[in-house]
Amino acid sequence: MNSARRVIFAAIAAAAFASPALADDTIAKHHMIAAANPAASEAGREMMRKGGSAVDAGIAAQLVLTLVEPESSGIGGGAFMIVYDPRTKRTLSFDGRETAPAADGPGMFLGPDGKPRQHMDAIPGGLSTGVPGVIAMFEMVHKRFGRLPWATLFDPAIRLAANGFPVSRKLARELKDFAPQMTRMPDMNRYFYHGNGTPLAEGEIVKNPELAATLRAIAKGGAKAFYSGKIARNIVDAVTHAPVNPGPMTLKDLASYRAVERPTVCGTYRSYKLCSMGPPSSGGVAVLQILGMLERFPSSDLQPSTLSEVHLFTQASRLAFADRAKYLGDPDVINVPVRGLIDPGYLAQRSALIDAKKDMGTATAGNPPDKRADYAPQRSQQLPGTSHLSAVDDHGMVVSMTMTIEFAFGSETMANGFLLNNELTDFSFDPVLDGKPVANAPGPGKRPMSAMSPTIVFDPHGRFAIAAGSPGGPAIIDYVANALIGMIDGKLGPQEAAALPHPLNLNTPTILEKGTVLEQLAPQLTAMGHTVVPRDLESGLHIIQKVAGGYRGGADPRRDGVALGD
């Protein structure tokens, strides 16, 4: 990428997203972590400075995010982690997605009239809360890839919880935005708001001794201390006695939770190999589909934020989201045709549906090879939320991890000093449509479909090249795919890619990020048949790229994060 274009993209990012939290563009020679809050990045770097692995760094950082970015993720939710092990040259996937309690059935979100409830009405309280999976997944991965003692990973979060942390810009903003509903929930009102209903302000110091005690217990007793005993009892009590929408979770539901190692979903784009998360996430499949359908177009047509790139990208995204709605779900319960959905021949057929001059309108799902069942496409909305971090250590181990409590502030319910998720509202509220089952319908012990897309990219020689991922609900897929196109086709660096303006199409109207240069494309896109909607968007891309001499990182300026390394 020439220097003139770099100046242009730097100006775009600065004008649209002026932020004090932009990552440093210097090169780290030994290790690096990029996460959504400086305290989390610092915790990860602290672990690697002590000789810890990228897994150790990721765990320590996420424990801190539980405290400092509670609206987005935490130990009361779930996560997916992709790990590249340089010793074996294998890329592994770990599933810490939440599960539905055993008493939840397909009709859990239907009203007395048999019709789906309003989505927002079902979020607060216990009914939406799945059994948290983060701690179980952390213990599983740490046993295989940790270098530091388990308890050491908890030290930074315990210190901050006990001594206090400053409220971030993002947390303060969201506390203000969500005040009307949050202040109705006693625990939320007590922790996040002053007696007169005023939210915590940016920079205000907050302590959480209850979370510090919880973390000390898990540091000493491992995952067992979370899934049984006092912590588990408090979770069950918060869910079953929630002031609205109490849920049926039991101690047995918690005790029976298991994290799972899953097959990694890999494919190619140009001469690069990409590996991401498979089901129950739809993210890896959809990202690979979008890139696979765009590969027939030259890189010159896919330069970031140009008319051709936005149009072609939105068309591929339409097709991927049509397949996602019909075929993706929990692979332990339904047959997901993963191999068929990313088959090069199938993607070529789907790509042929893209007209370079005209919007296709609402796309329909295809018929991939290995299709074993016919499902109705999900129509229930899924909401933005979540957080992401990327890390690489001194030995070349790489972690890309996306973690969530689903919507902002999860189920608006607290236990043991942390927020509980509302992940079960990621299920389809309709278990059956037009006489056909929906793949992502609720069910006992089932894991809801996710869009989380933690991704690791390898160069043509098989060497680590990029670790990336983002929050954003279903839009995660487009955020990650567009950033990778920006880096591979546009030759952008990680900070430039993280700050790119976002075009989206979730098989809906074409969304252009408000306040960016993309809005200037609206008249031309409209003339091509697009229905264009400008919208404020909040991604949270955190990217690490291997460069000559070490690593360079990027932190999305829409959040408070930073990339730190040595």
Stockholm file with secondary structure:
# STOCKHOLM 1.0

chainA/1-566         MNSARRVIFAAIAAAAFASPALADDTIAKHHMIAAANPAASEAGREMMRKGGSAVDAGIAAQLVLTLVEPESSGIGGGAFMIVYDPRTKRTLSFDGRETAPAADGPGMFLGPDGKPRQHMDAIPGGLSTGVPGVIAMFEMVHKRFGRLPWATLFDPAIRLAANGFPVSRKLARELKDFAPQMTRMPDMNRYFYHGNGTPLAEGEIVKNPELAATLRAIAKGGAKAFYSGKIARNIVDAVTHAPVNPGPMTLKDLASYRAVERPTVCGTYRSYKLCSMGPPSSGGVAVLQILGMLERFPSSDLQPSTLSEVHLFTQASRLAFADRAKYLGDPDVINVPVRGLIDPGYLAQRSALIDAKKDMGTATAGNPPDKRADYAPQRSQQLPGTSHLSAVDDHGMVVSMTMTIEFAFGSETMANGFLLNNELTDFSFDPVLDGKPVANAPGPGKRPMSAMSPTIVFDPHGRFAIAAGSPGGPAIIDYVANALIGMIDGKLGPQEAAALPHPLNLNTPTILEKGTVLEQLAPQLTAMGHTVVPRDLESGLHIIQKVAGGYRGGADPRRDGVALGD
#=GR chainA/1-566 SS CCHHHHHHHHHHHHHHCCCTTCCCCSCBSSCEEEESSHHHHHHHHHHHHTTCCHHHHHHHHHHHHHHHSTTTCCTTSEEEEEEEETTTTEEEEEEECCBCCTTCCTTTTBCTTSSBCCHHHHSSSSTTCCBCCHHHHHHHHHHHHCCSCGGGGGHHHHHHHHHCEECCHHHHHHHHHTHHHHTTSHHHHHHHBCTTSCBCCTTCEECCHHHHHHHHHHHHHTHHHHHSHHHHHHHHHHHHTCSSSCCCCCHHHHHTCCCEEECCEEEEETTEEEEECCTTBSHHHHHHHHHHHHTTSCGGGGCTTSHHHHHHHHHHHHHHHHHHHHHCSCTTTSCCCHHHHTCHHHHHHHHTTCBTTBCCCSCCCCCCTTCCCCCBCCCCCCCCCCEEEEEECTTCCEEEEEEECSSTTTTSCEETTEECCCGGGGSCSCSEETTEEBTTCCCTTCCCCBCCCCEEEECTTSCEEEEECCCSGGGHHHHHHHHHHHHHTSCCCHHHHHHCCCEECSSSSEEEETTSGGGGGHHHHHHTTCCEEEECCCCCCEEEEEETTEEEEEECTTSSCEEEEC
#=GC SS_cons         CCHHHHHHHHHHHHHHCCCTTCCCCSCBSSCEEEESSHHHHHHHHHHHHTTCCHHHHHHHHHHHHHHHSTTTCCTTSEEEEEEEETTTTEEEEEEECCBCCTTCCTTTTBCTTSSBCCHHHHSSSSTTCCBCCHHHHHHHHHHHHCCSCGGGGGHHHHHHHHHCEECCHHHHHHHHHTHHHHTTSHHHHHHHBCTTSCBCCTTCEECCHHHHHHHHHHHHHTHHHHHSHHHHHHHHHHHHTCSSSCCCCCHHHHHTCCCEEECCEEEEETTEEEEECCTTBSHHHHHHHHHHHHTTSCGGGGCTTSHHHHHHHHHHHHHHHHHHHHHCSCTTTSCCCHHHHTCHHHHHHHHTTCBTTBCCCSCCCCCCTTCCCCCBCCCCCCCCCCEEEEEECTTCCEEEEEEECSSTTTTSCEETTEECCCGGGGSCSCSEETTEEBTTCCCTTCCCCBCCCCEEEECTTSCEEEEECCCSGGGHHHHHHHHHHHHHTSCCCHHHHHHCCCEECSSSSEEEETTSGGGGGHHHHHHTTCCEEEECCCCCCEEEEEETTEEEEEECTTSSCEEEEC
//
